[in-house]
Amino acid sequence: MRVQFSPALATFILGAALAAAVQTPSHPAMERLLEAPNSAPLAPAARAARFFGPQVVVAGLEAAQRANHEHMVPFTVIREYELFSGEDKEPKGTVIAEVHFQPPTTKTWEITKTSGDERAERAVKDVLEREVKYANDGKIAIAREHHDFRYLGTGEADHCLCYILQLIPKHEDSNLLRGQIWVDRDTYLIHRFEGGPAKSPSWWIKDLKLFTCYSGLGGI
């Protein structure tokens, strides 16, 4: 089976660390590391080539996530999950769930509507229970502690210039991500993620793909 999320949904793994991505100020020190003294401004591709691998961008990414924790506000996300079997075009089951976050690390959930195959609800419960456990850890979601990074170039997400990094999990863990992230060049916040978990969060789920976009709204 595979699970598909509607485009506006926050992902279960990113959880509190990314779901309330506060638009923090840029990091001038990080920008300076990408420029040579007394040199003319560099094109994005040339700027990217000036640092040794993605270390500078990743350091900014980790700092931005830590800053987000300091500005978190309570929020509720309504999610729609769809469960598919094989290559079916129509979902076998649909689940609507509300996820509530209370800073700094408390997350709760409730399923408000289900239809179709009862396995859909079982799979979603497995996913949400893991998400709550991960939120309680209070750790930043994307960090060198658990991921390796590979620089892929630059691109745009939400009309912002971004560095594109490949995430390579160091462990087969359902709380870790495998895929690509678009990191804002100025704020070092993640605008977009495409990929999936390093390991399925539930034995009910064979193929879980996540496509998530983030933008600023009301200070978060």
C-alpha positions as CSV (number, residue, x, y, z in Angstrom):
1,M,0.0,0.0,0.0
2,R,1.0,3.6,-0.4
3,V,-0.2,6.7,1.4
4,Q,-0.8,10.0,-0.3
5,F,-1.2,13.4,1.4
6,S,-3.0,16.4,0.1
7,P,-0.6,19.2,-1.0
8,A,-1.4,21.6,1.9
9,L,-0.6,19.1,4.7
10,A,2.4,19.3,7.1
11,T,4.3,16.0,7.2
12,F,4.4,13.8,10.3
13,I,8.1,13.6,10.5
14,L,8.9,17.3,10.2
15,G,6.5,17.9,13.0
16,A,6.9,20.8,15.3
17,A,10.4,21.6,14.2
18,L,9.2,22.6,10.7
19,A,5.5,22.9,10.7
20,A,5.8,26.4,12.4
21,A,8.6,27.7,10.3
22,V,9.1,31.2,11.5
23,Q,10.6,33.6,9.0
24,T,13.7,34.6,10.9
25,P,16.2,37.3,9.8
26,S,19.0,36.5,7.4
27,H,22.4,35.4,8.7
28,P,25.0,37.9,7.5
29,A,27.8,35.9,8.9
30,M,26.8,32.9,6.8
31,E,26.5,35.1,3.7
32,R,30.0,36.6,4.3
33,L,31.5,33.1,4.3
34,L,30.2,32.7,0.7
35,E,31.9,35.8,-0.6
36,A,35.6,36.6,-0.9
37,P,36.8,39.9,0.6
38,N,36.7,42.9,-1.8
39,S,35.2,40.8,-4.6
40,A,32.2,41.6,-6.8
41,P,28.9,39.8,-5.9
42,L,28.9,36.2,-7.2
43,A,26.2,34.5,-9.2
44,P,24.3,31.8,-7.3
45,A,26.2,28.9,-8.9
46,A,29.6,30.6,-8.2
47,R,28.6,31.4,-4.6
48,A,27.7,27.8,-4.1
49,A,31.1,26.7,-5.3
50,R,32.9,28.9,-2.8
51,F,32.1,26.8,0.3
52,F,33.4,23.4,1.0
53,G,30.4,21.2,0.5
54,P,27.1,22.1,2.1
55,Q,28.6,22.7,5.6
56,V,27.9,26.5,5.6
57,V,24.3,26.0,4.4
58,V,23.7,23.2,6.9
59,A,25.0,25.2,9.8
60,G,22.6,28.0,8.9
61,L,19.8,25.5,8.5
62,E,20.4,24.1,12.0
63,A,20.6,27.6,13.5
64,A,17.3,28.7,11.8
65,Q,15.5,25.6,13.2
66,R,16.7,26.3,16.7
67,A,15.5,29.9,16.4
68,N,12.1,28.6,15.3
69,H,11.6,26.8,18.6
70,E,11.9,30.1,20.4
71,H,9.1,31.7,18.4
72,M,6.6,28.8,18.2
73,V,3.0,29.5,18.8
74,P,0.0,27.1,19.3
75,F,-1.6,25.8,16.1
76,T,-3.9,23.2,14.7
77,V,-3.5,21.4,11.4
78,I,-6.3,19.6,9.6
79,R,-5.0,16.7,7.5
80,E,-6.5,14.5,4.9
81,Y,-4.8,11.1,4.4
82,E,-5.6,8.8,1.5
83,L,-4.7,5.1,1.4
84,F,-4.1,3.4,-2.0
85,S,-3.6,-0.3,-2.9
86,G,-1.1,-1.2,-5.6
87,E,-1.7,1.0,-8.7
88,D,-5.3,1.9,-8.0
89,K,-6.2,5.4,-9.0
90,E,-8.9,5.8,-6.4
91,P,-8.2,5.6,-2.6
92,K,-9.3,2.6,-0.6
93,G,-9.7,4.7,2.5
94,T,-9.7,8.3,3.6
95,V,-9.0,9.7,7.1
96,I,-9.4,13.3,8.3
97,A,-7.4,14.1,11.4
98,E,-6.7,17.2,13.5
99,V,-3.2,17.7,15.0
100,H,-2.8,20.2,17.8
101,F,0.6,21.7,18.8
102,Q,1.2,23.5,22.1
103,P,4.7,24.9,22.6
104,P,7.3,23.9,23.4
105,T,6.9,20.2,22.6
106,T,3.3,19.0,23.2
107,K,1.4,17.5,20.3
108,T,-2.0,15.8,20.4
109,W,-4.3,14.5,17.7
110,E,-7.8,13.2,17.0
111,I,-9.4,11.5,14.0
112,T,-12.6,13.3,13.0
113,K,-13.7,11.3,10.0
114,T,-13.0,8.0,8.3
115,S,-14.3,6.2,5.3
116,G,-13.5,3.1,3.3
117,D,-10.9,0.5,4.3
118,E,-10.4,0.4,8.0
119,R,-6.7,-0.2,7.5
120,A,-6.4,3.5,6.5
121,E,-7.3,4.5,10.1
122,R,-4.9,2.0,11.6
123,A,-2.0,3.3,9.4
124,V,-2.8,6.9,10.2
125,K,-2.9,6.1,14.0
126,D,0.6,4.5,13.7
127,V,1.9,7.6,11.9
128,L,0.4,10.1,14.4
129,E,1.6,8.2,17.5
130,R,5.1,8.3,16.1
131,E,4.8,12.0,15.4
132,V,3.7,12.8,18.9
133,K,6.7,10.8,20.3
134,Y,9.1,12.7,18.0
135,A,7.7,16.1,18.9
136,N,8.2,15.3,22.6
137,D,11.9,14.9,22.0
138,G,12.2,18.6,21.2
139,K,15.0,18.0,18.7
140,I,15.5,19.9,15.4
141,A,14.3,17.8,12.5
142,I,17.2,18.2,10.1
143,A,20.7,18.1,11.5
144,R,24.1,16.6,11.0
145,E,23.6,14.4,14.0
146,H,21.4,12.1,11.9
147,H,21.8,13.2,8.3
148,D,24.5,13.5,5.7
149,F,24.0,16.3,3.1
150,R,24.9,16.6,-0.6
151,Y,24.8,19.9,-2.4
152,L,22.7,19.6,-5.6
153,G,22.7,23.3,-6.8
154,T,20.3,26.2,-6.6
155,G,16.7,26.6,-7.6
156,E,13.5,28.5,-6.7
157,A,10.7,27.6,-4.2
158,D,7.9,29.9,-3.4
159,H,9.6,32.5,-5.6
160,C,12.7,32.5,-3.4
161,L,16.2,31.5,-4.4
162,C,17.2,28.4,-2.5
163,Y,20.1,26.0,-2.1
164,I,19.0,22.4,-2.9
165,L,20.4,19.7,-0.6
166,Q,20.0,15.9,-0.7
167,L,19.2,14.4,2.6
168,I,20.9,11.1,3.3
169,P,19.8,9.5,6.7
170,K,22.6,7.9,8.7
171,H,20.1,5.3,10.1
172,E,17.1,3.4,8.9
173,D,14.6,5.3,11.2
174,S,11.0,6.3,10.4
175,N,11.7,9.7,12.1
176,L,14.4,10.5,9.6
177,L,13.9,11.9,6.1
178,R,15.4,10.8,2.8
179,G,15.0,13.2,-0.2
180,Q,15.6,16.8,-1.2
181,I,15.1,20.1,0.6
182,W,15.0,23.6,-0.7
183,V,16.8,25.9,1.8
184,D,16.1,29.7,1.6
185,R,19.3,31.5,0.7
186,D,18.6,34.3,3.1
187,T,16.8,32.8,6.1
188,Y,18.1,29.2,5.9
189,L,14.6,28.0,6.4
190,I,13.2,25.1,4.4
191,H,10.7,26.0,1.7
192,R,10.1,22.6,0.2
193,F,10.7,18.9,0.8
194,E,10.3,16.0,-1.6
195,G,11.0,12.4,-0.6
196,G,9.9,10.1,2.3
197,P,11.0,8.6,5.6
198,A,14.1,6.5,5.8
199,K,11.9,3.7,7.0
200,S,8.1,3.2,6.8
201,P,6.4,4.3,10.0
202,S,3.9,1.5,9.9
203,W,3.9,-2.1,8.6
204,W,0.5,-1.2,7.0
205,I,2.3,1.2,4.7
206,K,4.6,0.0,1.9
207,D,5.3,3.3,0.1
208,L,5.0,6.7,1.8
209,K,5.9,9.7,-0.3
210,L,5.9,13.3,1.1
211,F,5.6,16.5,-0.8
212,T,5.6,19.5,1.5
213,C,5.8,23.3,0.9
214,Y,6.1,26.0,3.6
215,S,5.6,29.7,3.5
216,G,5.2,32.6,6.0
217,L,1.8,33.3,7.4
218,G,1.1,35.6,10.3
219,G,4.7,35.5,11.5
220,I,5.1,31.7,11.3
